[in-house]
Structures are given as C-alpha cells and as structure tokens.
Amino acid sequence: MKTIYDTIETVARDLYWTALKDIPDDIRAALKGGLDAERKDGNSTAEQVLFTILENIKTADEHDTLVCQDTGLPVYKVVVGTKAAVDIPELKSRIQRACERATVEYPLRSNTVHPLTRKHTGTNTGQGIPIIKLDFAPGSDCIEITMAPKGSGSENMSFLNMLNPAEGLRGIKKFVLQCIFESGAKPCPPMIVGIGLGGTSDVAMQLAKEASTFRKIGSSNPDPDVAALERELLDKINQTGIGPQGLGGTTTALAVNIEWAHTHISHNPVAVNIQCWRGERASARITADLKVTYGNGGL
C-alpha cells in the first residue's frame, strides 16, 4: 500500500527533473521583457543573447530535455502542515533517496564531492546534501515541496559583509553594487539578485538564498521601505551596463529580491546570493489523501 513517504519520494524525484527542464513562467516572462527592452534600445548584441536564451528554453520544451548541463546541488524547501502526520527524519531520508533515484534514472550529471579530497559521490547526495529547508504551516494537513537546483556559476557569486550600522542605507547600496561589479558575467546574467538584511551572519545568508531562489519575479517585499530598496537597486544594477552574459545592455538583472530580519544594535549583516537567468524551481503540494498538485515554479 502506498504511503505518504512513497509519495514524497516520487514527487521529490520528479521535481528535480522538472526544475531542470521546465523554466518557470515568471522567468520566461521576465526574459521576454528583457528582449523587448534591448530591442527597443537598439542593442543588437544583448537582443541576440536574450533571443538565444529563449530559443534554448524552447528547444528544451520541444525535446523534453535539460536547459543546462549544470544540474546543480539539490535544494528543497519543504513546508509541512502541523496536522500532517509525518516523521521528519523519514521525510528527509526519502528526499535523499529521491535525489539518488533522479540522478540514476534520468540520468543526471552528479556534482557532489568531498570538500577536501574532492572525491565524487556520484549520486548528487552526500554529507549535508540535499539541502532541505524546513518550515511549518499552522493548521494545514498538506506538505508543499519546492525544488531548486543551485548551479555553481551563480552560487560562487555569494557575498557577506557585517556593516557598521553608521554606514546606513548608503553602505548597503554600495556593498550590493560592489558585489554586482565583482560578479560581472560569471553568474550568467541576466541574474536574479537575492539580498538578506539583518539577523546574524548565517541568517543573512539564508535570507539571501531564500530571496534569490524561491521568490517569484514580480513579487515585492511587504515592507514598503524594503520594497522601495528592491526597486532602486534593480534600476541601479541595470544601469551598470553589464548586460546579458556580460556583453553589454540594460538587462543585467531580472529582479532584486530582499528578505530581512531584525538584528543587533551594533551590527548590520548584508548578504548577497545570485541566481542565474534560469531561475530553476518546481513545486508540488501533497494532500492528506495523497493527491498531488504540481506548479510551474510555485503554487
């Protein structure tokens, strides 16, 4: 008899494949918007780059294949309803098994190695991998899973600075723009820029990853001051001239997303995490009666 854990394993496996093949609708729309903007500005190089990116997505759709060879490190965000009767260690074990199955059954390129010996696991799993971010939904009996493979090119462009509070808003803007200039073409722009403000150093980095990886393009932080900073930084980043694939243009970033937490009076952590233009993610909701609803990049 099929159990909730069997369903979790199958869904987590399928989400890995889907995230690598089916670019979310909000990403597609943003890329098309960038193409229109570059065409309007008469930047033929940037226009051609974005056209090629969109053709790449179209080809992947037509052939049901991966958009990029970098299958990334598997990152799962799992929201468990407080009324869902699940054992968390078993849930984690099944998601690990799902990654192993996805790697063998598709098959996928495996990227996971030991940080010192560089010995390859061959399974896209290992110590601390897959990365599973857990949250809980009060009163729900559902389980929501979002899978986002994180490629190396963009993940390498991750930054943290413990700013002096006296540096204020100006210091935050300066640091973020320095990160963008240092990144250049390395994270495969046009990029999604995630920023984490406040908390402690590790919290700021977690918030930045949440912002770059799981937020939809077009969404705004509910705090009006933070939302205003998102808009201002997006405008400034797109004035850098880095452009698609670093070849010039006005579409350097598709979005700037900020998540924040209150912090200590004597420091101000700021973290930046970048996602490449693919913005790969896939989601599913599992109900108590084991019905599964899939979403293209979100639910």
SEKEGU-493400 format. One record per residue (C-alpha): residue in one letter; x negated, y, z negated. Coordinates in Angstrom, 1 decimal, padded with zeros to 4 digits. Each point is the difference from the previous one (the first is absolute). Layout:
N
+-------+--------+--------+--------+
! kolke !     c1 !     c2 !     c3 !
+-------+--------+--------+--------+
!     A !      X !      Y !      Z !
...
+-------+--------+--------+--------+
END
This chain:
299
+-------+--------+--------+--------+
! kolke !     c1 !     c2 !     c3 !
+-------+--------+--------+--------+
!     M !  000.0 !  000.0 !  000.0 !
!     K ! -001.4 !  003.4 !  001.0 !
!     T ! -001.0 !  002.2 ! -002.9 !
!     I ! -000.5 !  003.7 ! -000.4 !
!     Y ! -003.8 ! -000.6 !  000.0 !
!     D !  000.3 ! -001.9 !  003.4 !
!     T !  001.8 !  003.0 !  001.4 !
!     I ! -002.5 !  002.5 ! -001.4 !
!     E ! -002.9 ! -002.0 !  001.5 !
!     T !  001.7 ! -000.2 !  003.4 !
!     V !  001.0 !  003.7 !  000.0 !
!     A ! -003.5 !  001.1 ! -001.1 !
!     R ! -001.6 ! -002.0 !  002.8 !
!     D !  002.3 !  001.4 !  002.6 !
!     L ! -000.5 !  003.5 ! -001.2 !
!     Y ! -003.7 ! -000.3 !  000.5 !
!     W !  000.5 ! -000.9 !  003.7 !
!     T !  002.7 !  002.6 !  000.5 !
!     A ! -002.0 !  002.8 ! -001.5 !
!     L ! -002.8 ! -000.7 !  002.4 !
!     K !  002.2 ! -000.2 !  003.1 !
!     D !  003.0 !  002.4 ! -000.5 !
!     I ! -001.0 !  003.6 ! -000.6 !
!     P !  002.7 !  001.8 ! -002.2 !
!     D !  002.5 !  002.3 !  001.7 !
!     D ! -001.2 !  003.1 ! -001.9 !
!     I ! -003.6 ! -000.6 !  001.2 !
!     R !  001.2 ! -000.4 !  003.6 !
!     A !  002.0 !  003.2 ! -000.1 !
!     A ! -002.9 !  002.0 ! -001.5 !
!     L ! -002.4 ! -001.3 !  002.7 !
!     K !  002.5 !  001.0 !  002.7 !
!     G !  000.4 !  003.4 ! -001.6 !
!     G ! -003.8 !  000.4 !  000.1 !
!     L ! -000.1 ! -001.0 !  003.6 !
!     D !  002.6 !  002.7 !  000.8 !
!     A ! -001.9 !  002.6 ! -001.9 !
!     E ! -003.3 ! -000.8 !  001.7 !
!     R !  001.7 !  000.0 !  003.4 !
!     K !  001.6 !  003.4 ! -000.8 !
!     D ! -003.4 !  001.4 ! -001.1 !
!     G ! -001.6 ! -001.3 !  003.3 !
!     N ! -002.6 ! -002.1 ! -001.8 !
!     S ! -000.3 ! -002.8 !  002.6 !
!     T ! -002.6 ! -002.0 ! -002.1 !
!     A !  002.2 ! -000.1 ! -003.1 !
!     E !  003.1 ! -000.7 !  002.1 !
!     Q ! -001.8 ! -003.0 !  001.7 !
!     V ! -001.1 ! -001.4 ! -003.4 !
!     L !  003.5 !  000.1 ! -001.4 !
!     F !  001.5 ! -001.4 !  003.2 !
!     T ! -002.5 ! -002.9 ! -000.2 !
!     I !  000.9 ! -000.6 ! -003.7 !
!     L !  003.7 ! -000.1 !  000.9 !
!     E ! -000.7 ! -002.4 !  002.9 !
!     N ! -001.9 ! -002.2 ! -002.5 !
!     I !  003.1 ! -000.2 ! -002.2 !
!     K !  002.2 ! -000.7 !  003.1 !
!     T ! -002.3 ! -002.9 !  001.1 !
!     A !  000.0 ! -001.5 ! -003.5 !
!     D !  003.8 !  000.1 !  000.0 !
!     E !  000.3 ! -001.6 !  003.4 !
!     H ! -002.5 ! -002.8 ! -000.8 !
!     D !  000.9 ! -000.4 ! -003.7 !
!     T ! -003.6 !  000.4 ! -001.0 !
!     L ! -002.2 !  002.0 ! -002.3 !
!     V ! -000.4 !  003.8 !  000.5 !
!     C ! -003.6 ! -000.1 ! -001.3 !
!     Q ! -002.6 ! -002.7 ! -000.6 !
!     D ! -000.6 !  001.3 ! -003.6 !
!     T !  002.5 ! -002.1 ! -002.1 !
!     G ! -001.1 !  002.0 ! -003.1 !
!     L !  000.2 ! -001.0 ! -003.6 !
!     P !  003.5 ! -001.1 ! -001.0 !
!     V !  001.8 !  002.5 ! -002.3 !
!     Y !  003.4 ! -000.8 ! -001.3 !
!     K !  002.4 !  002.3 ! -001.9 !
!     V !  002.5 ! -002.1 ! -001.9 !
!     V !  003.0 !  001.5 ! -001.7 !
!     V !  001.7 ! -002.6 ! -002.3 !
!     G !  003.5 !  000.6 ! -001.3 !
!     T !  000.3 ! -000.4 ! -003.8 !
!     K !  002.9 ! -002.4 !  000.6 !
!     A ! -002.0 ! -002.2 !  002.4 !
!     A ! -001.1 ! -003.2 ! -001.7 !
!     V ! -003.6 ! -000.4 !  001.2 !
!     D ! -003.2 ! -001.0 ! -001.6 !
!     I ! -002.6 !  002.7 !  000.9 !
!     P ! -003.1 ! -002.3 !  000.1 !
!     E !  001.9 ! -002.4 !  002.3 !
!     L !  001.0 !  002.9 !  002.2 !
!     K ! -003.6 !  001.2 !  000.3 !
!     S ! -001.1 ! -003.6 !  000.8 !
!     R !  002.5 ! -000.3 !  002.8 !
!     I ! -001.0 !  003.3 !  001.6 !
!     Q ! -003.6 ! -001.2 ! -000.1 !
!     R !  001.1 ! -003.2 !  001.7 !
!     A !  001.9 !  002.0 !  002.5 !
!     C ! -003.1 !  001.9 !  001.0 !
!     E ! -001.9 ! -003.3 !  000.4 !
!     R !  002.8 ! -001.4 !  002.2 !
!     A !  000.2 !  003.1 !  002.1 !
!     T ! -003.7 ! -000.1 !  000.7 !
!     V !  000.0 ! -003.7 !  001.0 !
!     E !  003.4 ! -000.2 !  001.8 !
!     Y ! -000.2 !  003.1 !  002.2 !
!     P ! -003.1 ! -000.1 ! -000.1 !
!     L ! -001.4 !  003.3 ! -001.3 !
!     R ! -003.5 !  001.3 ! -000.4 !
!     S ! -001.1 ! -000.3 ! -003.6 !
!     N ! -001.9 !  002.9 ! -001.5 !
!     T ! -000.5 ! -001.0 ! -003.7 !
!     V ! -003.5 ! -000.4 ! -001.3 !
!     H ! -001.9 !  000.0 ! -003.3 !
!     P ! -001.2 !  003.6 ! -000.7 !
!     L ! -003.6 ! -001.2 ! -000.8 !
!     T ! -000.6 ! -003.1 !  002.0 !
!     R !  002.3 !  000.9 !  002.8 !
!     K !  001.1 ! -003.6 !  000.2 !
!     H !  003.2 ! -000.3 !  002.0 !
!     T !  003.1 ! -001.6 ! -001.6 !
!     G !  001.6 ! -000.6 !  003.4 !
!     T !  003.6 !  000.4 ! -001.4 !
!     N !  000.6 !  003.8 ! -000.4 !
!     T !  000.2 ! -000.8 ! -003.7 !
!     G ! -002.4 ! -000.1 ! -002.9 !
!     Q ! -000.8 !  001.5 ! -003.4 !
!     G !  002.5 !  002.9 ! -000.3 !
!     I !  001.2 ! -000.5 !  003.6 !
!     P !  002.8 !  000.3 !  001.1 !
!     I !  000.6 !  003.3 ! -001.8 !
!     I !  003.4 ! -000.2 ! -001.6 !
!     K !  001.6 !  003.2 ! -001.4 !
!     L !  002.9 ! -000.8 ! -002.4 !
!     D !  002.9 !  002.2 ! -000.9 !
!     F !  003.4 ! -000.6 ! -001.5 !
!     A !  003.5 !  001.1 !  000.9 !
!     P !  002.4 !  000.3 ! -003.0 !
!     G !  003.3 ! -001.9 !  000.4 !
!     S ! -000.9 ! -001.5 !  003.4 !
!     D !  000.0 ! -003.8 !  000.8 !
!     C ! -002.0 !  000.5 !  003.2 !
!     I ! -003.7 ! -000.2 !  000.9 !
!     E ! -001.3 !  002.5 !  002.5 !
!     I ! -003.4 ! -000.7 !  001.7 !
!     T ! -002.0 !  002.3 !  002.2 !
!     M ! -003.1 ! -001.2 !  001.7 !
!     A ! -002.7 !  002.5 !  001.2 !
!     P ! -003.3 ! -001.4 !  001.4 !
!     K ! -002.8 !  002.5 ! -000.7 !
!     G ! -002.7 !  000.2 !  002.6 !
!     S ! -003.6 !  000.9 ! -000.8 !
!     G ! -000.4 !  003.0 !  002.2 !
!     S !  002.5 !  002.0 ! -001.8 !
!     E ! -000.6 ! -001.5 ! -003.5 !
!     N ! -003.7 !  001.0 !  000.2 !
!     M !  001.2 !  003.6 !  000.1 !
!     S !  001.1 !  000.0 ! -003.6 !
!     F ! -001.0 !  002.8 ! -002.4 !
!     L !  000.3 !  001.0 ! -003.7 !
!     N ! -000.9 !  003.3 ! -001.7 !
!     M !  000.5 !  000.9 ! -003.6 !
!     L !  000.6 !  003.7 !  000.5 !
!     N ! -000.4 !  002.6 ! -002.7 !
!     P !  003.5 !  001.4 ! -000.7 !
!     A ! -001.3 !  003.5 !  000.5 !
!     E ! -000.5 ! -000.8 !  003.7 !
!     G !  003.8 ! -000.1 !  000.3 !
!     L !  001.9 ! -000.4 !  003.2 !
!     R ! -002.8 !  001.4 !  002.1 !
!     G ! -002.3 ! -002.7 ! -001.3 !
!     I !  002.4 ! -002.7 !  001.0 !
!     K !  000.4 !  001.3 !  003.5 !
!     K ! -003.7 !  000.4 !  000.5 !
!     F ! -000.7 ! -003.5 ! -001.1 !
!     V !  002.6 ! -001.6 !  002.2 !
!     L ! -001.2 !  001.9 !  003.1 !
!     Q ! -003.6 ! -001.0 ! -000.8 !
!     C !  001.2 ! -003.6 !  000.0 !
!     I !  001.6 !  000.4 !  003.4 !
!     F ! -003.1 !  001.6 !  001.5 !
!     E ! -002.2 ! -002.7 ! -001.4 !
!     S !  002.4 ! -002.7 !  001.3 !
!     G !  000.1 !  001.4 !  003.6 !
!     A !  000.8 ! -002.8 !  002.4 !
!     K ! -000.8 ! -002.9 ! -002.3 !
!     P !  003.5 ! -000.7 ! -001.2 !
!     C !  001.5 ! -000.1 !  003.5 !
!     P !  002.0 !  003.2 !  000.0 !
!     P !  002.7 !  001.1 !  000.3 !
!     M !  000.0 ! -001.0 ! -003.7 !
!     I !  002.4 ! -000.1 ! -002.9 !
!     V ! -001.6 !  001.8 ! -002.9 !
!     G !  001.0 ! -001.2 ! -003.5 !
!     I ! -000.9 !  002.2 ! -003.0 !
!     G !  000.2 ! -000.9 ! -003.6 !
!     L !  000.1 !  002.8 ! -002.6 !
!     G ! -000.4 ! -000.3 ! -003.7 !
!     G !  000.0 ! -002.9 ! -002.4 !
!     T ! -003.4 ! -001.6 ! -000.6 !
!     S ! -002.5 ! -000.9 !  002.7 !
!     D !  001.4 ! -003.4 !  000.7 !
!     V !  003.6 !  001.3 !  000.0 !
!     A ! -000.9 !  002.7 !  002.5 !
!     M ! -001.4 ! -002.6 !  002.3 !
!     Q !  003.1 ! -002.2 ! -000.4 !
!     L !  002.3 !  003.0 !  000.8 !
!     A ! -002.1 !  000.9 !  003.1 !
!     K !  000.4 ! -003.6 !  001.3 !
!     E !  003.7 !  000.1 ! -000.7 !
!     A !  000.3 !  003.2 !  001.9 !
!     S ! -002.0 ! -001.1 !  003.1 !
!     T !  001.3 ! -003.5 !  000.2 !
!     F !  003.6 ! -000.2 ! -001.1 !
!     R !  001.6 !  003.4 !  000.5 !
!     K !  001.9 !  000.5 !  003.3 !
!     I ! -001.0 !  002.8 !  002.3 !
!     G !  002.5 !  002.9 ! -000.3 !
!     S !  000.6 ! -000.6 ! -003.7 !
!     S ! -000.8 !  002.8 ! -002.5 !
!     N ! -001.0 ! -000.1 ! -003.6 !
!     P !  003.0 !  001.0 ! -002.1 !
!     D ! -002.1 !  002.6 ! -001.9 !
!     P !  000.4 !  003.2 !  002.0 !
!     D ! -003.5 !  001.2 ! -000.8 !
!     V ! -001.6 ! -003.3 !  001.0 !
!     A !  002.2 ! -000.1 !  003.2 !
!     A ! -001.3 !  003.4 !  000.9 !
!     L ! -003.6 ! -001.1 ! -000.4 !
!     E !  000.7 ! -003.0 !  002.2 !
!     R !  001.2 !  002.3 !  002.8 !
!     E ! -002.8 !  002.5 ! -000.4 !
!     L ! -002.7 ! -002.7 !  000.0 !
!     L !  001.5 ! -001.7 !  003.1 !
!     D ! -000.1 !  003.3 !  001.8 !
!     K ! -003.6 !  000.7 ! -001.0 !
!     I ! -001.2 ! -003.6 !  000.9 !
!     N !  001.6 !  000.3 !  003.4 !
!     Q ! -001.9 !  003.3 !  000.5 !
!     T ! -003.4 ! -001.8 ! -000.5 !
!     G ! -000.1 ! -001.0 !  003.7 !
!     I ! -001.1 ! -003.5 ! -000.8 !
!     G !  003.0 ! -001.4 !  002.0 !
!     P !  000.9 ! -003.5 !  001.1 !
!     Q ! -003.0 ! -002.4 ! -000.4 !
!     G ! -002.2 !  003.1 ! -000.8 !
!     L !  000.1 !  001.2 !  003.6 !
!     G !  001.7 !  003.3 ! -000.7 !
!     G !  003.5 !  001.1 ! -000.2 !
!     T !  002.7 !  001.2 ! -002.5 !
!     T !  001.2 ! -003.5 ! -001.1 !
!     T ! -002.6 ! -000.9 ! -002.5 !
!     A !  002.5 ! -001.1 ! -002.6 !
!     L !  003.5 ! -001.4 !  000.3 !
!     A !  000.9 !  000.8 ! -003.6 !
!     V ! -001.4 !  001.1 ! -003.3 !
!     N !  001.7 ! -001.8 ! -002.9 !
!     I ! -000.7 !  000.9 ! -003.7 !
!     E !  000.9 ! -001.9 ! -003.1 !
!     W ! -000.8 !  001.4 ! -003.4 !
!     A ! -000.1 ! -000.7 ! -003.8 !
!     H ! -000.5 !  002.2 ! -003.0 !
!     T ! -003.6 !  000.2 ! -001.1 !
!     H ! -002.3 !  001.1 ! -002.8 !
!     I ! -000.4 !  003.6 ! -000.8 !
!     S ! -003.8 !  000.0 !  000.7 !
!     H ! -000.2 ! -001.8 !  003.3 !
!     N !  001.9 ! -000.2 !  003.4 !
!     P ! -000.6 ! -003.2 !  001.9 !
!     V !  000.5 !  000.2 !  003.8 !
!     A ! -000.2 ! -003.1 !  002.2 !
!     V !  000.3 ! -000.4 !  003.8 !
!     N !  000.8 ! -003.2 !  001.8 !
!     I !  000.5 ! -000.1 !  003.8 !
!     Q !  002.0 ! -002.3 !  002.1 !
!     C ! -000.6 ! -000.3 !  003.8 !
!     W !  002.5 !  000.8 !  002.6 !
!     R !  001.6 ! -003.5 ! -000.1 !
!     G !  001.5 !  000.5 ! -003.5 !
!     E !  000.8 ! -003.7 !  000.0 !
!     R !  002.6 ! -001.2 ! -002.6 !
!     A !  002.9 ! -002.3 !  000.0 !
!     S !  002.7 ! -000.5 ! -002.7 !
!     A !  002.7 ! -002.5 ! -001.1 !
!     R !  002.6 ! -000.3 ! -002.7 !
!     I !  000.8 ! -003.4 ! -001.5 !
!     T !  003.4 ! -000.2 ! -001.8 !
!     A !  000.8 ! -002.4 ! -002.9 !
!     D !  001.8 ! -002.4 !  002.5 !
!     L ! -003.3 ! -000.1 !  002.1 !
!     K !  001.3 !  002.2 !  002.8 !
!     V ! -002.8 !  001.9 !  001.7 !
!     T !  000.3 !  003.4 !  001.6 !
!     Y ! -003.0 !  001.3 !  002.0 !
!     G ! -000.8 !  003.7 !  000.6 !
!     N ! -002.3 !  001.5 !  002.6 !
!     G ! -002.5 !  001.7 ! -002.3 !
!     G !  002.5 !  000.6 ! -002.8 !
!     L !  003.4 ! -000.8 ! -001.4 !
+-------+--------+--------+--------+
END
